[in-house]
């Protein structure tokens, strides 16, 4: 079986990007700018394009000439290769085992009463917000790089859609900045260029490419059209950069195209449900919580049934192999469950009855293939 493409924590993963940028703008206590090839500047902007994988970008140079022209290399995202984990690693400068936001859906602690959807900040199957009862600042208590920079006197500005201002994910992994709501790409350009005129760091986020990829599939005509629009946005930002500034563009994960034939229905395989208390994660990256005393049997069953379609490990082995970074904190261990299944190829491990929307997505991500793990490092100087 081909080995997984593991994150390069501590070398050139997403967790290194913000500390490197802070080093570049002269913040003390942050090292790594030279490692990523960043020059000293007065101010810098990081534009995070949700769903921008390096392999997808380099496969379509004619669609994204600006991004390709300024591409300086590739980074790895974290595991799982999904937005919740990636953005928290980006904002904190920490690996997932350190910050604990280990995916789209997970049990936050023993006896929590449900699986937390960390994008909606609700328990799966419920509509009630948990923002006032399951505080994001408690679930992810480690300081963010934004908080540390602000404490050191360096201004940090976040430019993102207004609806994310007080989201659970923002509060958990991206807190500590001055938030500027940008409802359109035009307002994003104006807010970014305005903030760059003063010393500091700017973080900006756009989600349209990821949404398009999920609905239509990456590399579909519609996805390529969306990539062309992203490229024009980047070109506009490059043209508007004030002197002595830096623009860095990257993604939080790549994506693979899946078909109905790639779907493995977990709910239709009784042998995969035997001894299982809960199944979390998402179709390309599953956490399996076993009933007491059933972990070994569950691991054996998932390995036998899935075979070459997934890397199936015990949680302990995944930790030992470094999937979540050099260290996994004690408060995070429970969230990993007992068995971890990372899909290979274009397989998706779906639950049609419980997760109908996730099941039918044409584009998926979360696993350890190079298409999902590698994201571009794009650098432009003003």
Steps between C-alpha positions, in 0.01 A plus 500: 500500500634843406594696814299809591630849420558614858507866605844661532441653841776732618648530151254635245145430610218751539589532868824675400345768275371762745808483729715546187296801392517652848876454491505668159327813632736522796300347783725362773469140613397361160756317284475347158483773233826391338383137498204594280702745292334816636680833500474766773217743423300771676168314468371174353173335397416133505215410266357157578307354206286218634543190283806616304710185457842518342443213259176655379671835451801370310274286279330816370768766442304655214207567733704658782801676344554741791502230765729278294738786419544580869501141626810448715439135591263283698414448866310222669181553687426307820305182574218478439524718189186693578409861575441481876839344567693697239373843599562433868856388426544810285367737766676344796826392336443161665456143380157334549617287792585824679190709427250212493267613221538165331236516229157581370315274745629360830403426859651789699520311829368185664130531575460808279161381382572517130745553217603863452466643150788746535394710200147556626587465871202271555461136589438284195128478428412797721429864411592659832820705514751394766694827498378595848533156662801340327729801488746493209762663720474206741494231234814653346671683788847543350593853400481588131787659309269797446454545876874471560577754228242746633641461852841591361358817348472389137162573338325200341196550276267223379300566184228238450127472432295668776319179598824346628578783745374316810495143369627218717790437266605866501487510879684169536785542253509851356425726795713797596477720192301806400220354286388681185195350335531484120176386334645520146839454337508871420462589867767241581747670264425841650534375860824311430674784318389749762637288786828439316580872502589466868748255660349167594350175375179454301316170469235467227275207413284396203293182481347497151747259339436235767124538470518467122722193526264325739198564278647448153823313565851642472625555145143513366430790258325691776789441740749622241289811450510561875878452504529761223304743718728425795800568278356836402442584867864420574616704199296796629660470844848475349442812291372689807777402744655804670881524500692278745220251541457130437209290379504126576226276359438141599218251550377295793473172306463359151214286374424186299213425265276213607224308323209290632716191440755632753248497785527240774184516711595443861137462598451217250791298642393345834851369560627862505241600760548209739645623828490862381359775721540794261660592167636852459722685255390519136489271195876512433614497865307302759536477879337187644402489867471140620282356772691409819726202436427490125785712360715212375208326330390825336852563371522149355159526333570838341835377370350185354197664337671811363823333396687713243231769502628667818789531739348358820695548824437501869494852641811415701689398185394814312629709789828306506538545123469877533170555322405772749843646569786430739274509807136428576372664815311292754181703450513417128550121521132419559394695191692261273282203591645150470532433126595746226425437132652725234362426155735410216455577131159661453311283751249670730364340817147635505190489717212573259225503763681709759714719273312531169664829399855376563423175320410660168785753475696465176816642653636366829807545720636404840741216432873455447536490122737753346206659314342588833811562709705730277409869478685771307726767645448813288708810580475850348691812609366852494 
